[in-house]
């Protein structure tokens, strides 16, 4: 990737992307520019830690960089778009990781036929294991989608979806890490209840989930087949699975994703009024 990249926002998501992009050699630090609204200490930290350029002027970002990632809070988006409108033109590619803000909202506020791509990564981008979905706006082309795919591939796996599917993505992979952490909490407490010490129980729970996910990724087998392989009739695993099914485990996960996706739709309506 030869072009310069501008990042608006300096929070955890911005830092995770910077770390991933630089560690895989996608860009050199001198080709990355970062700006945020008012936190000078945060900009100083990113400059000293990663060697990137920082600025307080939107005009710098848009004059130096054709490719821009927006990583701010949803409540700050309207003000930001008003502030950058005069600097944006059709040469720019805008990639938004802002939850609950549609590409059409961004396009309408910028009042130009700018190429906008919306991305939904998750917090695992901090360890380069994100599940990211990207969707194109009205004017996004093959080049802009390729750029987004390249950037987010540096911090994990990328899939392309229609924008209307991003609510489901939010409910599944966006919120999904929290569901897994909750399961880890439950497994840990279950191990303690069965007689293990907390530290050992937690280590075993974490490694078990990691190993199962790794097996699913590397074997290429469907989860249902992997589950059946370790569930012998009349065995211990079968007894545990029967308990989970009786207590509505699968139904509760389905409902959790559905409700989170529905909340994402509501936030989109609220944020894009």
Secondary structure, DSSP 8 states (H G I E B T S, - for coil): --S-EEEE--SHHHHHHHHHHHHTTSS-GGGEEEE-SS-HHHHHHHHHHH--EE-S-HHHHHHH-SEEEE---GGGHHHHHHHHGGG--TT-EEEE--TT--HHHHHHHHTS--EEEEEE--GGGGGT-EEEEEEE-TT--HHHHHHHHHHHHTTEEEEE--GGGHHHHIIIIIHHHHHHHHHHHHHHHHHHHTT--HHHHHHHHHHHHHHHHHHHHHH---HHHHHHHT--TTSHHHHHHHHHHHTTHHHHHHHHHHHHHHHHHHHHHHHT-
